[in-house]
């Protein structure tokens, strides 16, 4: 079972890396290009993506294995808004807040379906010379379904990742 899950993640990585590797490097507009793909570590470990509507609003998401575990395939997506920005020396950071959802689909019959509503808060650094962003995001939330059981509970997710910007 673990070998199959590894192959699924490897295939997903290949699907992401092909368009990213072929994307042209546009350093002058790298921080504000429309699309981004990359790697995400944390509660949902796998592939990260972003679709930017403008400089203040975007859609973020992740697809991967839940909690470094191979028991669930997890997907989260959120509408994300820049609420502040700050500088450390000449480095500029964005502070973001959003509203989204997480779905975890079991990969074995022993596990159950999970669903949560998330409120992600994050800090993002946009490199200016290369089209790369790094982020740290904390997402408290309301867990509505856990292991196929419906009931309200507190959920929490944390993410650290990097995105390659293109388009």
Short mmCIF file of the C-alpha atoms (twelve columns), coordinates in Angstrom:
data_MODEL
# 
_entry.id   MODEL 
# 
loop_
_atom_site.group_PDB 
_atom_site.id 
_atom_site.type_symbol 
_atom_site.label_atom_id 
_atom_site.label_alt_id 
_atom_site.label_comp_id 
_atom_site.label_asym_id 
_atom_site.label_seq_id 
_atom_site.Cartn_x 
_atom_site.Cartn_y 
_atom_site.Cartn_z 
_atom_site.pdbx_PDB_model_num 
ATOM 1   C CA . UNK A 1   0.000   0.000  0.000   1 
ATOM 2   C CA . UNK A 2   2.788   2.461  0.888   1 
ATOM 3   C CA . UNK A 3   4.550   1.806  -2.424  1 
ATOM 4   C CA . UNK A 4   1.342   2.621  -4.317  1 
ATOM 5   C CA . UNK A 5   0.914   5.895  -2.372  1 
ATOM 6   C CA . UNK A 6   4.536   6.804  -3.069  1 
ATOM 7   C CA . UNK A 7   3.975   6.226  -6.791  1 
ATOM 8   C CA . UNK A 8   0.836   8.411  -6.726  1 
ATOM 9   C CA . UNK A 9   2.750   11.285 -5.107  1 
ATOM 10  C CA . UNK A 10  5.641   10.810 -7.540  1 
ATOM 11  C CA . UNK A 11  3.237   10.973 -10.511 1 
ATOM 12  C CA . UNK A 12  1.640   14.154 -9.120  1 
ATOM 13  C CA . UNK A 13  5.083   15.721 -8.718  1 
ATOM 14  C CA . UNK A 14  5.934   14.890 -12.335 1 
ATOM 15  C CA . UNK A 15  2.691   16.510 -13.502 1 
ATOM 16  C CA . UNK A 16  3.552   19.694 -11.605 1 
ATOM 17  C CA . UNK A 17  7.245   19.878 -12.442 1 
ATOM 18  C CA . UNK A 18  6.765   19.580 -16.217 1 
ATOM 19  C CA . UNK A 19  4.898   22.910 -16.680 1 
ATOM 20  C CA . UNK A 20  6.917   24.645 -13.974 1 
ATOM 21  C CA . UNK A 21  10.235  23.686 -15.563 1 
ATOM 22  C CA . UNK A 22  9.078   24.910 -18.962 1 
ATOM 23  C CA . UNK A 23  7.725   28.242 -17.675 1 
ATOM 24  C CA . UNK A 24  9.731   31.308 -18.728 1 
ATOM 25  C CA . UNK A 25  11.596  33.231 -16.050 1 
ATOM 26  C CA . UNK A 26  10.192  36.750 -15.697 1 
ATOM 27  C CA . UNK A 27  12.136  38.228 -12.804 1 
ATOM 28  C CA . UNK A 28  10.733  41.738 -13.155 1 
ATOM 29  C CA . UNK A 29  7.163   40.614 -12.474 1 
ATOM 30  C CA . UNK A 30  7.938   37.451 -10.527 1 
ATOM 31  C CA . UNK A 31  6.327   38.544 -7.283  1 
ATOM 32  C CA . UNK A 32  2.990   39.251 -8.946  1 
ATOM 33  C CA . UNK A 33  2.636   36.676 -11.723 1 
ATOM 34  C CA . UNK A 34  -0.738  34.969 -11.872 1 
ATOM 35  C CA . UNK A 35  0.064   31.278 -11.262 1 
ATOM 36  C CA . UNK A 36  2.342   29.430 -8.861  1 
ATOM 37  C CA . UNK A 37  3.074   25.753 -8.153  1 
ATOM 38  C CA . UNK A 38  5.381   24.245 -5.583  1 
ATOM 39  C CA . UNK A 39  5.897   22.049 -2.561  1 
ATOM 40  C CA . UNK A 40  4.057   22.238 0.742   1 
ATOM 41  C CA . UNK A 41  5.131   20.672 4.046   1 
ATOM 42  C CA . UNK A 42  2.955   20.342 7.103   1 
ATOM 43  C CA . UNK A 43  -0.526  19.118 7.864   1 
ATOM 44  C CA . UNK A 44  -1.003  18.513 4.162   1 
ATOM 45  C CA . UNK A 45  2.349   17.464 2.653   1 
ATOM 46  C CA . UNK A 46  2.498   17.559 -1.125  1 
ATOM 47  C CA . UNK A 47  1.876   20.018 -3.928  1 
ATOM 48  C CA . UNK A 48  0.936   23.646 -3.360  1 
ATOM 49  C CA . UNK A 49  -0.702  26.034 -5.824  1 
ATOM 50  C CA . UNK A 50  -1.833  29.637 -6.060  1 
ATOM 51  C CA . UNK A 51  -3.964  31.539 -8.567  1 
ATOM 52  C CA . UNK A 52  -3.646  35.282 -8.082  1 
ATOM 53  C CA . UNK A 53  -6.602  37.515 -9.020  1 
ATOM 54  C CA . UNK A 54  -4.716  40.729 -8.143  1 
ATOM 55  C CA . UNK A 55  -1.984  41.883 -5.753  1 
ATOM 56  C CA . UNK A 56  -4.260  41.542 -2.725  1 
ATOM 57  C CA . UNK A 57  -6.460  38.490 -3.442  1 
ATOM 58  C CA . UNK A 58  -5.696  34.916 -4.470  1 
ATOM 59  C CA . UNK A 59  -6.853  31.317 -4.278  1 
ATOM 60  C CA . UNK A 60  -4.428  28.983 -2.498  1 
ATOM 61  C CA . UNK A 61  -4.464  25.231 -2.131  1 
ATOM 62  C CA . UNK A 62  -2.574  22.034 -1.438  1 
ATOM 63  C CA . UNK A 63  -2.905  18.413 -2.510  1 
ATOM 64  C CA . UNK A 64  -0.992  15.711 -0.707  1 
ATOM 65  C CA . UNK A 65  -0.781  13.217 2.106   1 
ATOM 66  C CA . UNK A 66  -2.263  14.259 5.430   1 
ATOM 67  C CA . UNK A 67  0.202   14.697 8.327   1 
ATOM 68  C CA . UNK A 68  3.147   12.984 6.578   1 
ATOM 69  C CA . UNK A 69  0.959   9.883  6.669   1 
ATOM 70  C CA . UNK A 70  -0.254  7.689  3.842   1 
ATOM 71  C CA . UNK A 71  -3.712  7.069  5.326   1 
ATOM 72  C CA . UNK A 72  -5.477  10.048 3.660   1 
ATOM 73  C CA . UNK A 73  -5.203  12.012 0.439   1 
ATOM 74  C CA . UNK A 74  -5.842  15.567 1.580   1 
ATOM 75  C CA . UNK A 75  -6.930  18.637 -0.398  1 
ATOM 76  C CA . UNK A 76  -7.410  22.129 0.950   1 
ATOM 77  C CA . UNK A 77  -8.369  25.325 -0.825  1 
ATOM 78  C CA . UNK A 78  -8.949  28.864 0.457   1 
ATOM 79  C CA . UNK A 79  -9.738  32.352 -0.744  1 
ATOM 80  C CA . UNK A 80  -6.861  34.426 0.618   1 
ATOM 81  C CA . UNK A 81  -6.579  38.201 1.136   1 
ATOM 82  C CA . UNK A 82  -3.532  40.353 1.970   1 
ATOM 83  C CA . UNK A 83  -4.403  42.204 5.195   1 
ATOM 84  C CA . UNK A 84  -1.038  43.878 5.896   1 
ATOM 85  C CA . UNK A 85  2.587   44.108 4.850   1 
ATOM 86  C CA . UNK A 86  5.819   44.781 6.725   1 
ATOM 87  C CA . UNK A 87  9.541   45.104 6.069   1 
ATOM 88  C CA . UNK A 88  12.603  43.663 7.746   1 
ATOM 89  C CA . UNK A 89  15.495  45.719 6.399   1 
ATOM 90  C CA . UNK A 90  14.751  45.719 2.646   1 
ATOM 91  C CA . UNK A 91  12.800  42.442 2.635   1 
ATOM 92  C CA . UNK A 92  9.048   42.887 2.113   1 
ATOM 93  C CA . UNK A 93  6.544   40.448 3.628   1 
ATOM 94  C CA . UNK A 94  2.784   40.092 3.144   1 
ATOM 95  C CA . UNK A 95  0.429   39.058 5.948   1 
ATOM 96  C CA . UNK A 96  -2.592  37.132 4.671   1 
ATOM 97  C CA . UNK A 97  -5.900  35.827 5.964   1 
ATOM 98  C CA . UNK A 98  -8.445  33.613 4.259   1 
ATOM 99  C CA . UNK A 99  -11.388 31.272 4.457   1 
ATOM 100 C CA . UNK A 100 -11.355 27.772 3.056   1 
ATOM 101 C CA . UNK A 101 -11.975 24.070 3.468   1 
ATOM 102 C CA . UNK A 102 -10.033 20.844 3.863   1 
ATOM 103 C CA . UNK A 103 -11.143 17.418 2.634   1 
ATOM 104 C CA . UNK A 104 -9.272  14.226 3.530   1 
ATOM 105 C CA . UNK A 105 -10.175 11.112 1.549   1 
ATOM 106 C CA . UNK A 106 -9.174  7.787  3.103   1 
ATOM 107 C CA . UNK A 107 -6.736  5.614  1.163   1 
ATOM 108 C CA . UNK A 108 -7.681  2.504  3.106   1 
ATOM 109 C CA . UNK A 109 -10.958 1.050  4.330   1 
ATOM 110 C CA . UNK A 110 -9.736  1.380  7.940   1 
ATOM 111 C CA . UNK A 111 -9.877  5.190  7.815   1 
ATOM 112 C CA . UNK A 112 -12.791 7.593  7.393   1 
ATOM 113 C CA . UNK A 113 -13.588 10.790 5.501   1 
ATOM 114 C CA . UNK A 114 -12.669 14.157 7.096   1 
ATOM 115 C CA . UNK A 115 -13.972 17.673 6.364   1 
ATOM 116 C CA . UNK A 116 -13.026 20.975 8.024   1 
ATOM 117 C CA . UNK A 117 -13.565 24.688 7.480   1 
ATOM 118 C CA . UNK A 118 -10.263 26.605 7.825   1 
ATOM 119 C CA . UNK A 119 -9.270  30.228 8.491   1 
ATOM 120 C CA . UNK A 120 -5.634  30.421 7.300   1 
ATOM 121 C CA . UNK A 121 -3.314  33.205 8.515   1 
ATOM 122 C CA . UNK A 122 0.060   33.476 6.827   1 
ATOM 123 C CA . UNK A 123 3.262   35.345 6.158   1 
ATOM 124 C CA . UNK A 124 4.632   35.335 2.596   1 
ATOM 125 C CA . UNK A 125 7.990   36.484 1.258   1 
ATOM 126 C CA . UNK A 126 8.271   37.199 -2.486  1 
ATOM 127 C CA . UNK A 127 11.792  37.012 -3.881  1 
ATOM 128 C CA . UNK A 128 12.310  39.915 -6.277  1 
ATOM 129 C CA . UNK A 129 15.091  38.493 -8.470  1 
ATOM 130 C CA . UNK A 130 13.670  35.007 -8.955  1 
ATOM 131 C CA . UNK A 131 10.027  33.917 -9.296  1 
ATOM 132 C CA . UNK A 132 9.830   32.136 -5.936  1 
ATOM 133 C CA . UNK A 133 7.638   32.706 -2.866  1 
ATOM 134 C CA . UNK A 134 8.079   31.110 0.547   1 
ATOM 135 C CA . UNK A 135 5.280   31.023 3.084   1 
ATOM 136 C CA . UNK A 136 4.341   29.983 6.582   1 
ATOM 137 C CA . UNK A 137 0.654   29.537 7.299   1 
ATOM 138 C CA . UNK A 138 -1.361  28.594 10.399  1 
ATOM 139 C CA . UNK A 139 -4.993  27.601 9.894   1 
ATOM 140 C CA . UNK A 140 -7.310  27.134 12.857  1 
ATOM 141 C CA . UNK A 141 -10.645 25.706 11.882  1 
ATOM 142 C CA . UNK A 142 -13.876 23.960 12.627  1 
ATOM 143 C CA . UNK A 143 -13.838 20.207 12.072  1 
ATOM 144 C CA . UNK A 144 -17.263 19.095 10.853  1 
ATOM 145 C CA . UNK A 145 -16.610 15.461 9.852   1 
ATOM 146 C CA . UNK A 146 -13.884 13.298 11.419  1 
ATOM 147 C CA . UNK A 147 -13.543 9.651  10.414  1 
ATOM 148 C CA . UNK A 148 -17.081 9.643  8.904   1 
ATOM 149 C CA . UNK A 149 -18.549 10.916 12.214  1 
ATOM 150 C CA . UNK A 150 -20.401 14.228 12.000  1 
ATOM 151 C CA . UNK A 151 -19.829 16.585 14.910  1 
ATOM 152 C CA . UNK A 152 -18.189 19.886 15.644  1 
ATOM 153 C CA . UNK A 153 -14.638 20.067 16.921  1 
ATOM 154 C CA . UNK A 154 -11.563 22.261 16.780  1 
ATOM 155 C CA . UNK A 155 -9.123  21.629 13.939  1 
ATOM 156 C CA . UNK A 156 -5.711  23.091 13.254  1 
ATOM 157 C CA . UNK A 157 -3.371  22.997 10.271  1 
ATOM 158 C CA . UNK A 158 0.118   24.392 9.714   1 
ATOM 159 C CA . UNK A 159 2.013   24.790 6.434   1 
ATOM 160 C CA . UNK A 160 5.493   25.748 5.276   1 
ATOM 161 C CA . UNK A 161 6.158   25.863 1.571   1 
ATOM 162 C CA . UNK A 162 7.662   27.340 -1.519  1 
ATOM 163 C CA . UNK A 163 6.028   28.273 -4.827  1 
ATOM 164 C CA . UNK A 164 7.496   28.860 -8.283  1 
ATOM 165 C CA . UNK A 165 5.661   31.714 -10.047 1 
ATOM 166 C CA . UNK A 166 4.860   31.754 -13.752 1 
ATOM 167 C CA . UNK A 167 2.299   33.147 -16.190 1 
# 
